[in-house]
Each structure stands twice: as structure tokens, then as C-alpha cells.
Amino acid sequence: PGILYVVATPIGNLADMVPRAVTVLQKVSLIACEDTRHSARLLQQFSIDTPCVAYHDHSNEQRLEKILARLQEGDDVALISDAGTPLVSDPGFRLVRRAREDGVQVVPVPGACAFVAALSAAGLPSDRFIFEGFLPPKTGARQKHLQSLAAETRTLIFYEAPHRVLDCLQDMAAVWGAEREVVVARELSKTFETIYGAPLVDLIPWMEADSNQQRGEFVLLVKGAEAAESELDAKVTETMRVLLAELP
Ligand code: SAM
């Protein structure tokens, strides 16, 4: 069979296109795009005239089978999404899963990813973190989900749409308290890139005061909860138990 390349593309700044991505997209027989019209501009920019076909995880089975058949015939195929790394809050999971089941080699071509870029510049603990993708769009479900994350001590990372970002921050303050530190990473790699962090009590009025800060694309990064007292107590007790067992 051919190779399925999973190719990252820029998240705004076309200069972030990696040379290997250009080479691979030029040489494959077919590009599976999240949206062919959206990708046309990128492909044109880099003189890539490889045939494209639309693919997303809700595509019908036939579309999926067709791409898999091409791979079985020995054609190399590349998967791209509208921006960043495919499969990260983007289509591709079904295709990659099926390709691997079929014994097709799947090769990633690394590049931009919004949450990794945001984390690298946010100044929040980055040794451990959880990526939560998009929160539920409605307040009730969103607050419930936020509640389930209340004790999470790792840095939390979310994607959010511009028309929901303020509501989302308000729900975070309601559920986790207004002192929680949040970093907003907006329009990364683009002209109006802004990375701003503050406790929610200051962050929300800052964003409300300037409607420009509510436009564009957002990553929200949240400082994890302080380790709960009881959890610490449990650790101390456990340490004491181990130490006592060692005593003569
Ligand atoms: N696959 C992409 C990636 O690797 O990051 C993410 C695709 S997801 C459908 C789109 C979301 O990613 C946006 O709503 C926003 O939350 C985030 N995003 C994408 N580009 C961004 C940028 N330039 N600045 C900030 N956030 C961005």
C-alpha cells in the first residue's frame, strides 16, 4: 500500500508552513482536505497542484473507502485540515484509524498546533497539562463540565469560539472562583496576536473593556487547582506509614 501522510499546516501565518509539508503535498497522488475551497489558497501559495478531495469524519463511508482504496492501490495520500495539526479538534481520526487497521503506514509531518504554541508562551506550568478541546456551547452543560474539572491540578487548555469566549470565562469564574489565573492566547502567529494572563476577576473586565479582544481565534489556558489539603494529608500519612514500617 501507499503511505498516508498527516500534514500540519499553518494556524494563520503562512510563513509557518514547513518545507517538508510542501514537498510531501506536491508529491502525493491525492490530498484529503477538511474543506477543499479553504485549502485552495494555501495550496496555490506553495504551487501545489495535487488533486484534492473533501474529507471529514462525518463524510459518508464511501468517501472513506475510496481514500483507503487509493492507498491499497499504492498511491500516497496526504491529509490536511483547515489549520494546524489534523485530528487535534479537527477531522482525520476515522481515516487514520482505518488506515492503520488496513496495514497502511501513517507518517506525521509535524508543524503548527495552536494549543502547543499557546502553552509554549503562556508561562503556566507545562510539565503536565490536559487538552480539553472545545467546551460544550451551552452554559448549563459547560458549567457542569467545568465542575468536573474543578480539582484538576494540571494546566487546563481549551479552544473557544470568539462569540462564546466571554461567557466561557464568566462560567469559569462562577464554577472555579474569580481568583483562578487564566491566560488568553488570541490570533497566534497573526497580526493581532495577544497573549494576556490574569486572575479571572481582572481578565473579564479587561476583555469587556475592548471588543477587539473578543475577536479572532482563542486558546484559553487555565492554571490548575492547588493540590487539595486532604490530598496532601493523604500523602503525608502514606509517607509516615512507609517510614514507620522501616523503623527497627
Ligand atoms: N487543528 C488545529 C490545531 O492544530 O490547533 C485546531 C483546529 S480547531 C477546529 C480551531 C480552533 O483552534 C480555534 O477555534 C481556536 O480555538 C484554535 N486556534 C486555531 N488557530 C488559532 C490561532 N491562530 N490563535 C489562537 N487559537 C487558534
Boltz pocket constraint, residues with backbone or C-beta under 6 A from the ligand:
constraints:
  - pocket:
      binder: B
      contacts: [[A, 11], [A, 12], [A, 81], [A, 83], [A, 84], [A, 85], [A, 86], [A, 87], [A, 88], [A, 89], [A, 90], [A, 112], [A, 113], [A, 114], [A, 115], [A, 158], [A, 159], [A, 160], [A, 161], [A, 185], [A, 186], [A, 187], [A, 188], [A, 189], [A, 190], [A, 217], [A, 218], [A, 219]]
      max_distance: 6.0
